[in-house]
Amino acid sequence: MSVLDSLPDRPLTDAELASFNRSDALDIAVDVADRDSPDDGGIVGLLLATEDWVKGLAYDDVEGEGWRVVETTPLGDDENERYEGMRAGEAAVRDALD
């Protein structure tokens, strides 16, 4: 099952993001969309990380694409790889949403 299979075909709610963070399958899930207001809708930019990878995901309802992976960074044992993967994923998500 791919990471996209576990996402609804709409932006996420804050409660759904919190449930991802409680999941044993993920180390962290972070909202990285740059929104003007918290009332803009749901979460449309997401970073997901496990001990093996970081993925940046963006939701596009205008083009009808739904959720798509815009960046994947495989991780090794170096903690700097996670940090750099998170930075690269965040940049890719924001670029995809612009």
mmCIF file as gemmi writes it, N, C-alpha and C atoms, coordinates in Angstrom:
data_model
loop_
_atom_site.group_PDB
_atom_site.id
_atom_site.type_symbol
_atom_site.label_atom_id
_atom_site.label_alt_id
_atom_site.label_comp_id
_atom_site.label_asym_id
_atom_site.label_entity_id
_atom_site.label_seq_id
_atom_site.pdbx_PDB_ins_code
_atom_site.Cartn_x
_atom_site.Cartn_y
_atom_site.Cartn_z
_atom_site.occupancy
_atom_site.B_iso_or_equiv
_atom_site.pdbx_formal_charge
_atom_site.auth_seq_id
_atom_site.auth_asym_id
_atom_site.pdbx_PDB_model_num
ATOM 1 N N . MET Axp A 1 ? 0.852 -1.182 0 1 0 ? 1 A 1
ATOM 2 C CA . MET Axp A 1 ? 0 0 0 1 0 ? 1 A 1
ATOM 3 C C . MET Axp A 1 ? 0.891 1.237 0 1 0 ? 1 A 1
ATOM 4 N N . SER Axp A 2 ? 0.634 2.15 -0.909 1 0 ? 2 A 1
ATOM 5 C CA . SER Axp A 2 ? 1.438 3.372 -0.98 1 0 ? 2 A 1
ATOM 6 C C . SER Axp A 2 ? 0.93 4.392 0.038 1 0 ? 2 A 1
ATOM 7 N N . VAL Axp A 3 ? 1.77 5.365 0.318 1 0 ? 3 A 1
ATOM 8 C CA . VAL Axp A 3 ? 1.391 6.407 1.272 1 0 ? 3 A 1
ATOM 9 C C . VAL Axp A 3 ? 0.165 7.174 0.765 1 0 ? 3 A 1
ATOM 10 N N . LEU Axp A 4 ? 0.008 7.304 -0.537 1 0 ? 4 A 1
ATOM 11 C CA . LEU Axp A 4 ? -1.139 8.019 -1.085 1 0 ? 4 A 1
ATOM 12 C C . LEU Axp A 4 ? -2.445 7.268 -0.864 1 0 ? 4 A 1
ATOM 13 N N . ASP Axp A 5 ? -2.374 5.945 -0.776 1 0 ? 5 A 1
ATOM 14 C CA . ASP Axp A 5 ? -3.585 5.142 -0.55 1 0 ? 5 A 1
ATOM 15 C C . ASP Axp A 5 ? -4.217 5.41 0.81 1 0 ? 5 A 1
ATOM 16 N N . SER Axp A 6 ? -3.41 5.901 1.759 1 0 ? 6 A 1
ATOM 17 C CA . SER Axp A 6 ? -3.938 6.137 3.105 1 0 ? 6 A 1
ATOM 18 C C . SER Axp A 6 ? -4.516 7.539 3.288 1 0 ? 6 A 1
ATOM 19 N N . LEU Axp A 7 ? -4.467 8.348 2.231 1 0 ? 7 A 1
ATOM 20 C CA . LEU Axp A 7 ? -4.976 9.721 2.323 1 0 ? 7 A 1
ATOM 21 C C . LEU Axp A 7 ? -6.357 9.837 1.691 1 0 ? 7 A 1
ATOM 22 N N . PRO Axp A 8 ? -7.228 10.65 2.288 1 0 ? 8 A 1
ATOM 23 C CA . PRO Axp A 8 ? -8.543 10.873 1.673 1 0 ? 8 A 1
ATOM 24 C C . PRO Axp A 8 ? -8.388 11.722 0.411 1 0 ? 8 A 1
ATOM 25 N N . ASP Axp A 9 ? -9.375 11.696 -0.453 1 0 ? 9 A 1
ATOM 26 C CA . ASP Axp A 9 ? -9.33 12.481 -1.687 1 0 ? 9 A 1
ATOM 27 C C . ASP Axp A 9 ? -9.844 13.898 -1.439 1 0 ? 9 A 1
ATOM 28 N N . ARG Axp A 10 ? -9.198 14.548 -0.492 1 0 ? 10 A 1
ATOM 29 C CA . ARG Axp A 10 ? -9.519 15.927 -0.111 1 0 ? 10 A 1
ATOM 30 C C . ARG Axp A 10 ? -8.407 16.403 0.816 1 0 ? 10 A 1
ATOM 31 N N . PRO Axp A 11 ? -8.354 17.692 1.107 1 0 ? 11 A 1
ATOM 32 C CA . PRO Axp A 11 ? -7.369 18.166 2.1 1 0 ? 11 A 1
ATOM 33 C C . PRO Axp A 11 ? -7.613 17.512 3.46 1 0 ? 11 A 1
ATOM 34 N N . LEU Axp A 12 ? -6.556 17.384 4.239 1 0 ? 12 A 1
ATOM 35 C CA . LEU Axp A 12 ? -6.661 16.781 5.573 1 0 ? 12 A 1
ATOM 36 C C . LEU Axp A 12 ? -7.18 17.775 6.599 1 0 ? 12 A 1
ATOM 37 N N . THR Axp A 13 ? -7.782 17.253 7.64 1 0 ? 13 A 1
ATOM 38 C CA . THR Axp A 13 ? -8.168 18.071 8.789 1 0 ? 13 A 1
ATOM 39 C C . THR Axp A 13 ? -7.03 18.036 9.809 1 0 ? 13 A 1
ATOM 40 N N . ASP Axp A 14 ? -7.075 18.946 10.765 1 0 ? 14 A 1
ATOM 41 C CA . ASP Axp A 14 ? -6.076 18.945 11.841 1 0 ? 14 A 1
ATOM 42 C C . ASP Axp A 14 ? -6.143 17.649 12.643 1 0 ? 14 A 1
ATOM 43 N N . ALA Axp A 15 ? -7.338 17.122 12.844 1 0 ? 15 A 1
ATOM 44 C CA . ALA Axp A 15 ? -7.494 15.87 13.593 1 0 ? 15 A 1
ATOM 45 C C . ALA Axp A 15 ? -6.852 14.701 12.849 1 0 ? 15 A 1
ATOM 46 N N . GLU Axp A 16 ? -6.981 14.685 11.526 1 0 ? 16 A 1
ATOM 47 C CA . GLU Axp A 16 ? -6.346 13.622 10.741 1 0 ? 16 A 1
ATOM 48 C C . GLU Axp A 16 ? -4.827 13.729 10.796 1 0 ? 16 A 1
ATOM 49 N N . LEU Axp A 17 ? -4.312 14.957 10.753 1 0 ? 17 A 1
ATOM 50 C CA . LEU Axp A 17 ? -2.869 15.151 10.884 1 0 ? 17 A 1
ATOM 51 C C . LEU Axp A 17 ? -2.389 14.652 12.246 1 0 ? 17 A 1
ATOM 52 N N . ALA Axp A 18 ? -3.137 14.965 13.286 1 0 ? 18 A 1
ATOM 53 C CA . ALA Axp A 18 ? -2.781 14.495 14.628 1 0 ? 18 A 1
ATOM 54 C C . ALA Axp A 18 ? -2.792 12.973 14.69 1 0 ? 18 A 1
ATOM 55 N N . SER Axp A 19 ? -3.734 12.334 14.014 1 0 ? 19 A 1
ATOM 56 C CA . SER Axp A 19 ? -3.78 10.866 14.037 1 0 ? 19 A 1
ATOM 57 C C . SER Axp A 19 ? -2.589 10.266 13.293 1 0 ? 19 A 1
ATOM 58 N N . PHE Axp A 20 ? -2.121 10.918 12.237 1 0 ? 20 A 1
ATOM 59 C CA . PHE Axp A 20 ? -0.899 10.461 11.56 1 0 ? 20 A 1
ATOM 60 C C . PHE Axp A 20 ? 0.286 10.507 12.527 1 0 ? 20 A 1
ATOM 61 N N . ASN Axp A 21 ? 0.343 11.548 13.338 1 0 ? 21 A 1
ATOM 62 C CA . ASN Axp A 21 ? 1.45 11.674 14.292 1 0 ? 21 A 1
ATOM 63 C C . ASN Axp A 21 ? 1.375 10.638 15.415 1 0 ? 21 A 1
ATOM 64 N N . ARG Axp A 22 ? 0.207 10.094 15.674 1 0 ? 22 A 1
ATOM 65 C CA . ARG Axp A 22 ? 0.069 9.037 16.673 1 0 ? 22 A 1
ATOM 66 C C . ARG Axp A 22 ? 0.294 7.649 16.075 1 0 ? 22 A 1
ATOM 67 N N . SER Axp A 23 ? 0.36 7.575 14.77 1 0 ? 23 A 1
ATOM 68 C CA . SER Axp A 23 ? 0.513 6.305 14.076 1 0 ? 23 A 1
ATOM 69 C C . SER Axp A 23 ? 1.903 5.71 14.298 1 0 ? 23 A 1
ATOM 70 N N . ASP Axp A 24 ? 1.96 4.397 14.423 1 0 ? 24 A 1
ATOM 71 C CA . ASP Axp A 24 ? 3.242 3.71 14.546 1 0 ? 24 A 1
ATOM 72 C C . ASP Axp A 24 ? 3.992 3.655 13.221 1 0 ? 24 A 1
ATOM 73 N N . ALA Axp A 25 ? 3.283 3.832 12.112 1 0 ? 25 A 1
ATOM 74 C CA . ALA Axp A 25 ? 3.904 3.736 10.789 1 0 ? 25 A 1
ATOM 75 C C . ALA Axp A 25 ? 4.747 4.959 10.441 1 0 ? 25 A 1
ATOM 76 N N . LEU Axp A 26 ? 4.464 6.108 11.071 1 0 ? 26 A 1
ATOM 77 C CA . LEU Axp A 26 ? 5.175 7.346 10.758 1 0 ? 26 A 1
ATOM 78 C C . LEU Axp A 26 ? 5.902 7.87 11.985 1 0 ? 26 A 1
ATOM 79 N N . ASP Axp A 27 ? 7.054 8.491 11.743 1 0 ? 27 A 1
ATOM 80 C CA . ASP Axp A 27 ? 7.759 9.184 12.823 1 0 ? 27 A 1
ATOM 81 C C . ASP Axp A 27 ? 7.186 10.579 13.03 1 0 ? 27 A 1
ATOM 82 N N . ILE Axp A 28 ? 6.847 11.231 11.911 1 0 ? 28 A 1
ATOM 83 C CA . ILE Axp A 28 ? 6.327 12.595 12.003 1 0 ? 28 A 1
ATOM 84 C C . ILE Axp A 28 ? 5.487 12.926 10.768 1 0 ? 28 A 1
ATOM 85 N N . ALA Axp A 29 ? 4.469 13.743 10.986 1 0 ? 29 A 1
ATOM 86 C CA . ALA Axp A 29 ? 3.648 14.295 9.913 1 0 ? 29 A 1
ATOM 87 C C . ALA Axp A 29 ? 3.493 15.79 10.212 1 0 ? 29 A 1
ATOM 88 N N . VAL Axp A 30 ? 3.805 16.63 9.231 1 0 ? 30 A 1
ATOM 89 C CA . VAL Axp A 30 ? 3.834 18.073 9.448 1 0 ? 30 A 1
ATOM 90 C C . VAL Axp A 30 ? 3.1 18.79 8.325 1 0 ? 30 A 1
ATOM 91 N N . ASP Axp A 31 ? 2.265 19.753 8.685 1 0 ? 31 A 1
ATOM 92 C CA . ASP Axp A 31 ? 1.608 20.642 7.727 1 0 ? 31 A 1
ATOM 93 C C . ASP Axp A 31 ? 2.633 21.689 7.302 1 0 ? 31 A 1
ATOM 94 N N . VAL Axp A 32 ? 2.951 21.747 6.011 1 0 ? 32 A 1
ATOM 95 C CA . VAL Axp A 32 ? 3.945 22.72 5.54 1 0 ? 32 A 1
ATOM 96 C C . VAL Axp A 32 ? 3.39 23.699 4.514 1 0 ? 32 A 1
ATOM 97 N N . ALA Axp A 33 ? 2.073 23.694 4.321 1 0 ? 33 A 1
ATOM 98 C CA . ALA Axp A 33 ? 1.483 24.648 3.388 1 0 ? 33 A 1
ATOM 99 C C . ALA Axp A 33 ? 1.593 26.048 3.972 1 0 ? 33 A 1
ATOM 100 N N . ASP Axp A 34 ? 1.889 26.981 3.135 1 0 ? 34 A 1
ATOM 101 C CA . ASP Axp A 34 ? 2.019 28.374 3.556 1 0 ? 34 A 1
ATOM 102 C C . ASP Axp A 34 ? 0.681 29.063 3.302 1 0 ? 34 A 1
ATOM 103 N N . ARG Axp A 35 ? -0.204 29.008 4.304 1 0 ? 35 A 1
ATOM 104 C CA . ARG Axp A 35 ? -1.54 29.572 4.156 1 0 ? 35 A 1
ATOM 105 C C . ARG Axp A 35 ? -1.611 30.932 4.841 1 0 ? 35 A 1
ATOM 106 N N . ASP Axp A 36 ? -2.43 31.81 4.285 1 0 ? 36 A 1
ATOM 107 C CA . ASP Axp A 36 ? -2.609 33.133 4.871 1 0 ? 36 A 1
ATOM 108 C C . ASP Axp A 36 ? -3.4 33.075 6.169 1 0 ? 36 A 1
ATOM 109 N N . SER Axp A 37 ? -4.311 32.124 6.273 1 0 ? 37 A 1
ATOM 110 C CA . SER Axp A 37 ? -5.199 32.034 7.423 1 0 ? 37 A 1
ATOM 111 C C . SER Axp A 37 ? -5.465 30.577 7.748 1 0 ? 37 A 1
ATOM 112 N N . PRO Axp A 38 ? -5.612 30.231 9.022 1 0 ? 38 A 1
ATOM 113 C CA . PRO Axp A 38 ? -5.929 28.841 9.359 1 0 ? 38 A 1
ATOM 114 C C . PRO Axp A 38 ? -7.301 28.403 8.871 1 0 ? 38 A 1
ATOM 115 N N . ASP Axp A 39 ? -8.131 29.332 8.443 1 0 ? 39 A 1
ATOM 116 C CA . ASP Axp A 39 ? -9.472 29.004 7.965 1 0 ? 39 A 1
ATOM 117 C C . ASP Axp A 39 ? -9.525 28.829 6.45 1 0 ? 39 A 1
ATOM 118 N N . ASP Axp A 40 ? -8.36 28.726 5.798 1 0 ? 40 A 1
ATOM 119 C CA . ASP Axp A 40 ? -8.3 28.626 4.342 1 0 ? 40 A 1
ATOM 120 C C . ASP Axp A 40 ? -8.815 27.304 3.78 1 0 ? 40 A 1
ATOM 121 N N . GLY Axp A 41 ? -9.134 26.364 4.586 1 0 ? 41 A 1
ATOM 122 C CA . GLY Axp A 41 ? -9.532 25.043 4.096 1 0 ? 41 A 1
ATOM 123 C C . GLY Axp A 41 ? -8.806 24.013 4.92 1 0 ? 41 A 1
ATOM 124 N N . GLY Axp A 42 ? -8.463 22.919 4.337 1 0 ? 42 A 1
ATOM 125 C CA . GLY Axp A 42 ? -7.743 21.888 5.068 1 0 ? 42 A 1
ATOM 126 C C . GLY Axp A 42 ? -6.253 21.973 4.819 1 0 ? 42 A 1
ATOM 127 N N . ILE Axp A 43 ? -5.583 20.936 5.233 1 0 ? 43 A 1
ATOM 128 C CA . ILE Axp A 43 ? -4.13 20.829 5.057 1 0 ? 43 A 1
ATOM 129 C C . ILE Axp A 43 ? -3.867 20.314 3.655 1 0 ? 43 A 1
ATOM 130 N N . VAL Axp A 44 ? -3.134 21.09 2.858 1 0 ? 44 A 1
ATOM 131 C CA . VAL Axp A 44 ? -2.876 20.74 1.458 1 0 ? 44 A 1
ATOM 132 C C . VAL Axp A 44 ? -1.397 20.503 1.176 1 0 ? 44 A 1
ATOM 133 N N . GLY Axp A 45 ? -0.534 20.758 2.135 1 0 ? 45 A 1
ATOM 134 C CA . GLY Axp A 45 ? 0.896 20.511 1.998 1 0 ? 45 A 1
ATOM 135 C C . GLY Axp A 45 ? 1.378 19.729 3.194 1 0 ? 45 A 1
ATOM 136 N N . LEU Axp A 46 ? 2.051 18.614 2.961 1 0 ? 46 A 1
ATOM 137 C CA . LEU Axp A 46 ? 2.337 17.678 4.03 1 0 ? 46 A 1
ATOM 138 C C . LEU Axp A 46 ? 3.73 17.085 3.883 1 0 ? 46 A 1
ATOM 139 N N . LEU Axp A 47 ? 4.428 16.975 5.008 1 0 ? 47 A 1
ATOM 140 C CA . LEU Axp A 47 ? 5.666 16.206 5.079 1 0 ? 47 A 1
ATOM 141 C C . LEU Axp A 47 ? 5.399 14.984 5.929 1 0 ? 47 A 1
ATOM 142 N N . LEU Axp A 48 ? 5.778 13.827 5.427 1 0 ? 48 A 1
ATOM 143 C CA . LEU Axp A 48 ? 5.674 12.584 6.17 1 0 ? 48 A 1
ATOM 144 C C . LEU Axp A 48 ? 7.068 11.992 6.266 1 0 ? 48 A 1
ATOM 145 N N . ALA Axp A 49 ? 7.427 11.49 7.446 1 0 ? 49 A 1
ATOM 146 C CA . ALA Axp A 49 ? 8.757 10.915 7.614 1 0 ? 49 A 1
ATOM 147 C C . ALA Axp A 49 ? 8.682 9.609 8.39 1 0 ? 49 A 1
ATOM 148 N N . THR Axp A 50 ? 9.494 8.656 7.948 1 0 ? 50 A 1
ATOM 149 C CA . THR Axp A 50 ? 9.731 7.415 8.674 1 0 ? 50 A 1
ATOM 150 C C . THR Axp A 50 ? 11.233 7.365 8.936 1 0 ? 50 A 1
ATOM 151 N N . GLU Axp A 51 ? 11.728 6.287 9.476 1 0 ? 51 A 1
ATOM 152 C CA . GLU Axp A 51 ? 13.174 6.197 9.674 1 0 ? 51 A 1
ATOM 153 C C . GLU Axp A 51 ? 13.893 5.951 8.345 1 0 ? 51 A 1
ATOM 154 N N . ASP Axp A 52 ? 13.137 5.587 7.291 1 0 ? 52 A 1
ATOM 155 C CA . ASP Axp A 52 ? 13.737 5.271 5.994 1 0 ? 52 A 1
ATOM 156 C C . ASP Axp A 52 ? 13.616 6.359 4.938 1 0 ? 52 A 1
ATOM 157 N N . TRP Axp A 53 ? 12.62 7.247 5.071 1 0 ? 53 A 1
ATOM 158 C CA . TRP Axp A 53 ? 12.41 8.263 4.036 1 0 ? 53 A 1
ATOM 159 C C . TRP Axp A 53 ? 11.64 9.47 4.569 1 0 ? 53 A 1
ATOM 160 N N . VAL Axp A 54 ? 11.73 10.556 3.797 1 0 ? 54 A 1
ATOM 161 C CA . VAL Axp A 54 ? 10.893 11.744 3.986 1 0 ? 54 A 1
ATOM 162 C C . VAL Axp A 54 ? 10.195 11.981 2.656 1 0 ? 54 A 1
ATOM 163 N N . LYS Axp A 55 ? 8.884 12.218 2.709 1 0 ? 55 A 1
ATOM 164 C CA . LYS Axp A 55 ? 8.12 12.503 1.502 1 0 ? 55 A 1
ATOM 165 C C . LYS Axp A 55 ? 7.387 13.828 1.663 1 0 ? 55 A 1
ATOM 166 N N . GLY Axp A 56 ? 7.429 14.632 0.619 1 0 ? 56 A 1
ATOM 167 C CA . GLY Axp A 56 ? 6.642 15.846 0.543 1 0 ? 56 A 1
ATOM 168 C C . GLY Axp A 56 ? 5.442 15.579 -0.345 1 0 ? 56 A 1
ATOM 169 N N . LEU Axp A 57 ? 4.245 15.9 0.148 1 0 ? 57 A 1
ATOM 170 C CA . LEU Axp A 57 ? 3.019 15.67 -0.604 1 0 ? 57 A 1
ATOM 171 C C . LEU Axp A 57 ? 2.237 16.968 -0.74 1 0 ? 57 A 1
ATOM 172 N N . ALA Axp A 58 ? 1.634 17.138 -1.895 1 0 ? 58 A 1
ATOM 173 C CA . ALA Axp A 58 ? 0.82 18.32 -2.149 1 0 ? 58 A 1
ATOM 174 C C . ALA Axp A 58 ? -0.54 17.881 -2.665 1 0 ? 58 A 1
ATOM 175 N N . TYR Axp A 59 ? -1.572 18.617 -2.275 1 0 ? 59 A 1
ATOM 176 C CA . TYR Axp A 59 ? -2.932 18.331 -2.727 1 0 ? 59 A 1
ATOM 177 C C . TYR Axp A 59 ? -3.336 19.392 -3.737 1 0 ? 59 A 1
ATOM 178 N N . ASP Axp A 60 ? -3.84 18.94 -4.876 1 0 ? 60 A 1
ATOM 179 C CA . ASP Axp A 60 ? -4.256 19.851 -5.943 1 0 ? 60 A 1
ATOM 180 C C . ASP Axp A 60 ? -5.672 19.508 -6.357 1 0 ? 60 A 1
ATOM 181 N N . ASP Axp A 61 ? -6.628 20.354 -5.953 1 0 ? 61 A 1
ATOM 182 C CA . ASP Axp A 61 ? -8.003 20.097 -6.37 1 0 ? 61 A 1
ATOM 183 C C . ASP Axp A 61 ? -8.365 20.877 -7.627 1 0 ? 61 A 1
ATOM 184 N N . VAL Axp A 62 ? -7.538 21.849 -8.025 1 0 ? 62 A 1
ATOM 185 C CA . VAL Axp A 62 ? -7.821 22.63 -9.235 1 0 ? 62 A 1
ATOM 186 C C . VAL Axp A 62 ? -7.633 21.774 -10.48 1 0 ? 62 A 1
ATOM 187 N N . GLU Axp A 63 ? -6.529 21.046 -10.55 1 0 ? 63 A 1
ATOM 188 C CA . GLU Axp A 63 ? -6.251 20.193 -11.703 1 0 ? 63 A 1
ATOM 189 C C . GLU Axp A 63 ? -6.876 18.805 -11.549 1 0 ? 63 A 1
ATOM 190 N N . GLY Axp A 64 ? -7.477 18.546 -10.4 1 0 ? 64 A 1
ATOM 191 C CA . GLY Axp A 64 ? -8.109 17.26 -10.164 1 0 ? 64 A 1
ATOM 192 C C . GLY Axp A 64 ? -7.142 16.128 -9.883 1 0 ? 64 A 1
ATOM 193 N N . GLU Axp A 65 ? -5.897 16.461 -9.546 1 0 ? 65 A 1
ATOM 194 C CA . GLU Axp A 65 ? -4.891 15.438 -9.299 1 0 ? 65 A 1
ATOM 195 C C . GLU Axp A 65 ? -4.996 14.829 -7.914 1 0 ? 65 A 1
ATOM 196 N N . GLY Axp A 66 ? -5.572 15.52 -6.964 1 0 ? 66 A 1
ATOM 197 C CA . GLY Axp A 66 ? -5.612 15.039 -5.591 1 0 ? 66 A 1
ATOM 198 C C . GLY Axp A 66 ? -4.222 15.083 -4.979 1 0 ? 66 A 1
ATOM 199 N N . TRP Axp A 67 ? -3.93 14.15 -4.085 1 0 ? 67 A 1
ATOM 200 C CA . TRP Axp A 67 ? -2.62 14.093 -3.429 1 0 ? 67 A 1
ATOM 201 C C . TRP Axp A 67 ? -1.589 13.524 -4.383 1 0 ? 67 A 1
ATOM 202 N N . ARG Axp A 68 ? -0.402 14.124 -4.364 1 0 ? 68 A 1
ATOM 203 C CA . ARG Axp A 68 ? 0.706 13.587 -5.154 1 0 ? 68 A 1
ATOM 204 C C . ARG Axp A 68 ? 2.01 13.786 -4.395 1 0 ? 68 A 1
ATOM 205 N N . VAL Axp A 69 ? 2.913 12.861 -4.581 1 0 ? 69 A 1
ATOM 206 C CA . VAL Axp A 69 ? 4.236 12.953 -3.971 1 0 ? 69 A 1
ATOM 207 C C . VAL Axp A 69 ? 5.076 13.868 -4.848 1 0 ? 69 A 1
ATOM 208 N N . VAL Axp A 70 ? 5.601 14.945 -4.264 1 0 ? 70 A 1
ATOM 209 C CA . VAL Axp A 70 ? 6.411 15.887 -5.03 1 0 ? 70 A 1
ATOM 210 C C . VAL Axp A 70 ? 7.898 15.784 -4.704 1 0 ? 70 A 1
ATOM 211 N N . GLU Axp A 71 ? 8.236 15.075 -3.633 1 0 ? 71 A 1
ATOM 212 C CA . GLU Axp A 71 ? 9.645 14.891 -3.26 1 0 ? 71 A 1
ATOM 213 C C . GLU Axp A 71 ? 9.753 13.66 -2.37 1 0 ? 71 A 1
ATOM 214 N N . THR Axp A 72 ? 10.746 12.847 -2.621 1 0 ? 72 A 1
ATOM 215 C CA . THR Axp A 72 ? 11.071 11.715 -1.764 1 0 ? 72 A 1
ATOM 216 C C . THR Axp A 72 ? 12.565 11.723 -1.514 1 0 ? 72 A 1
ATOM 217 N N . THR Axp A 73 ? 12.942 11.652 -0.251 1 0 ? 73 A 1
ATOM 218 C CA . THR Axp A 73 ? 14.347 11.588 0.134 1 0 ? 73 A 1
ATOM 219 C C . THR Axp A 73 ? 14.567 10.325 0.952 1 0 ? 73 A 1
ATOM 220 N N . PRO Axp A 74 ? 15.352 9.377 0.415 1 0 ? 74 A 1
ATOM 221 C CA . PRO Axp A 74 ? 15.69 8.206 1.222 1 0 ? 74 A 1
ATOM 222 C C . PRO Axp A 74 ? 16.649 8.605 2.339 1 0 ? 74 A 1
ATOM 223 N N . LEU Axp A 75 ? 16.537 7.956 3.484 1 0 ? 75 A 1
ATOM 224 C CA . LEU Axp A 75 ? 17.372 8.302 4.633 1 0 ? 75 A 1
ATOM 225 C C . LEU Axp A 75 ? 18.291 7.153 5.005 1 0 ? 75 A 1
ATOM 226 N N . GLY Axp A 76 ? 19.458 7.531 5.506 1 0 ? 76 A 1
ATOM 227 C CA . GLY Axp A 76 ? 20.397 6.56 6.057 1 0 ? 76 A 1
ATOM 228 C C . GLY Axp A 76 ? 20.478 6.77 7.558 1 0 ? 76 A 1
ATOM 229 N N . ASP Axp A 77 ? 21.648 6.578 8.118 1 0 ? 77 A 1
ATOM 230 C CA . ASP Axp A 77 ? 21.837 6.691 9.565 1 0 ? 77 A 1
ATOM 231 C C . ASP Axp A 77 ? 22.192 8.098 10.026 1 0 ? 77 A 1
ATOM 232 N N . ASP Axp A 78 ? 22.496 8.986 9.11 1 0 ? 78 A 1
ATOM 233 C CA . ASP Axp A 78 ? 22.928 10.337 9.458 1 0 ? 78 A 1
ATOM 234 C C . ASP Axp A 78 ? 21.716 11.224 9.753 1 0 ? 78 A 1
ATOM 235 N N . GLU Axp A 79 ? 21.662 11.821 10.942 1 0 ? 79 A 1
ATOM 236 C CA . GLU Axp A 79 ? 20.551 12.713 11.317 1 0 ? 79 A 1
ATOM 237 C C . GLU Axp A 79 ? 20.469 13.923 10.39 1 0 ? 79 A 1
ATOM 238 N N . ASN Axp A 80 ? 21.586 14.362 9.831 1 0 ? 80 A 1
ATOM 239 C CA . ASN Axp A 80 ? 21.559 15.49 8.896 1 0 ? 80 A 1
ATOM 240 C C . ASN Axp A 80 ? 20.756 15.154 7.644 1 0 ? 80 A 1
ATOM 241 N N . GLU Axp A 81 ? 20.738 13.876 7.254 1 0 ? 81 A 1
ATOM 242 C CA . GLU Axp A 81 ? 19.945 13.484 6.097 1 0 ? 81 A 1
ATOM 243 C C . GLU Axp A 81 ? 18.457 13.753 6.338 1 0 ? 81 A 1
ATOM 244 N N . ARG Axp A 82 ? 17.98 13.485 7.545 1 0 ? 82 A 1
ATOM 245 C CA . ARG Axp A 82 ? 16.573 13.746 7.863 1 0 ? 82 A 1
ATOM 246 C C . ARG Axp A 82 ? 16.277 15.239 7.77 1 0 ? 82 A 1
ATOM 247 N N . TYR Axp A 83 ? 17.152 16.039 8.369 1 0 ? 83 A 1
ATOM 248 C CA . TYR Axp A 83 ? 16.973 17.488 8.337 1 0 ? 83 A 1
ATOM 249 C C . TYR Axp A 83 ? 16.968 17.993 6.89 1 0 ? 83 A 1
ATOM 250 N N . GLU Axp A 84 ? 17.938 17.559 6.111 1 0 ? 84 A 1
ATOM 251 C CA . GLU Axp A 84 ? 18.006 17.997 4.71 1 0 ? 84 A 1
ATOM 252 C C . GLU Axp A 84 ? 16.816 17.47 3.915 1 0 ? 84 A 1
ATOM 253 N N . GLY Axp A 85 ? 16.386 16.256 4.21 1 0 ? 85 A 1
ATOM 254 C CA . GLY Axp A 85 ? 15.206 15.699 3.547 1 0 ? 85 A 1
ATOM 255 C C . GLY Axp A 85 ? 13.947 16.488 3.867 1 0 ? 85 A 1
ATOM 256 N N . MET Axp A 86 ? 13.818 16.899 5.122 1 0 ? 86 A 1
ATOM 257 C CA . MET Axp A 86 ? 12.667 17.715 5.524 1 0 ? 86 A 1
ATOM 258 C C . MET Axp A 86 ? 12.703 19.075 4.816 1 0 ? 86 A 1
ATOM 259 N N . ARG Axp A 87 ? 13.878 19.68 4.75 1 0 ? 87 A 1
ATOM 260 C CA . ARG Axp A 87 ? 13.999 20.974 4.061 1 0 ? 87 A 1
ATOM 261 C C . ARG Axp A 87 ? 13.673 20.844 2.582 1 0 ? 87 A 1
ATOM 262 N N . ALA Axp A 88 ? 14.211 19.814 1.931 1 0 ? 88 A 1
ATOM 263 C CA . ALA Axp A 88 ? 13.951 19.607 0.502 1 0 ? 88 A 1
ATOM 264 C C . ALA Axp A 88 ? 12.467 19.317 0.265 1 0 ? 88 A 1
ATOM 265 N N . GLY Axp A 89 ? 11.874 18.501 1.114 1 0 ? 89 A 1
ATOM 266 C CA . GLY Axp A 89 ? 10.453 18.191 0.972 1 0 ? 89 A 1
ATOM 267 C C . GLY Axp A 89 ? 9.578 19.412 1.143 1 0 ? 89 A 1
ATOM 268 N N . GLU Axp A 90 ? 9.884 20.22 2.148 1 0 ? 90 A 1
ATOM 269 C CA . GLU Axp A 90 ? 9.104 21.436 2.38 1 0 ? 90 A 1
ATOM 270 C C . GLU Axp A 90 ? 9.2 22.381 1.185 1 0 ? 90 A 1
ATOM 271 N N . ALA Axp A 91 ? 10.403 22.572 0.661 1 0 ? 91 A 1
ATOM 272 C CA . ALA Axp A 91 ? 10.586 23.45 -0.505 1 0 ? 91 A 1
ATOM 273 C C . ALA Axp A 91 ? 9.808 22.919 -1.717 1 0 ? 91 A 1
ATOM 274 N N . ALA Axp A 92 ? 9.862 21.597 -1.937 1 0 ? 92 A 1
ATOM 275 C CA . ALA Axp A 92 ? 9.153 21.011 -3.076 1 0 ? 92 A 1
ATOM 276 C C . ALA Axp A 92 ? 7.644 21.156 -2.942 1 0 ? 92 A 1
ATOM 277 N N . VAL Axp A 93 ? 7.126 20.979 -1.719 1 0 ? 93 A 1
ATOM 278 C CA . VAL Axp A 93 ? 5.693 21.132 -1.492 1 0 ? 93 A 1
ATOM 279 C C . VAL Axp A 93 ? 5.273 22.568 -1.755 1 0 ? 93 A 1
ATOM 280 N N . ARG Axp A 94 ? 6.017 23.515 -1.222 1 0 ? 94 A 1
ATOM 281 C CA . ARG Axp A 94 ? 5.643 24.926 -1.422 1 0 ? 94 A 1
ATOM 282 C C . ARG Axp A 94 ? 5.727 25.32 -2.885 1 0 ? 94 A 1
ATOM 283 N N . ASP Axp A 95 ? 6.733 24.811 -3.605 1 0 ? 95 A 1
ATOM 284 C CA . ASP Axp A 95 ? 6.82 25.075 -5.041 1 0 ? 95 A 1
ATOM 285 C C . ASP Axp A 95 ? 5.612 24.488 -5.773 1 0 ? 95 A 1
ATOM 286 N N . ALA Axp A 96 ? 5.231 23.278 -5.402 1 0 ? 96 A 1
ATOM 287 C CA . ALA Axp A 96 ? 4.093 22.616 -6.064 1 0 ? 96 A 1
ATOM 288 C C . ALA Axp A 96 ? 2.785 23.341 -5.802 1 0 ? 96 A 1
ATOM 289 N N . LEU Axp A 97 ? 2.66 23.975 -4.64 1 0 ? 97 A 1
ATOM 290 C CA . LEU Axp A 97 ? 1.421 24.662 -4.293 1 0 ? 97 A 1
ATOM 291 C C . LEU Axp A 97 ? 1.345 26.088 -4.835 1 0 ? 97 A 1
ATOM 292 N N . ASP Axp A 98 ? 2.458 26.628 -5.268 1 0 ? 98 A 1
ATOM 293 C CA . ASP Axp A 98 ? 2.468 28.008 -5.799 1 0 ? 98 A 1
ATOM 294 C C . ASP Axp A 98 ? 1.889 28.085 -7.183 1 0 ? 98 A 1
